[in-house]
Amino acid sequence: MKKRKVYYGTLDNVPNKQVLININRLADGIYTLKIMYKNKVIKKTTFKK
């Protein structure tokens, strides 16, 4: 069984209200993106590369 890797990141200020995620360097597979606000998940999406 593969060990799952979890990556975290924070953004200080987003002036144009857009967040772009470049997935070019990710390995092929299925990924889950969770957007959190005040420690609660407000949006969850899954995508395949």
Residue pairs with C-beta under 8 A, 6 or more apart in sequence:
11 19
21 33
23 31
23 47
23 49
26 49
27 49
28 49
29 48
29 49
30 46
30 47
30 48
31 46
31 47
31 48
31 49
32 44
32 45
32 46
33 44
33 45
33 46
33 47
34 41
34 43
34 44
35 41
35 42
35 43
35 44
36 42
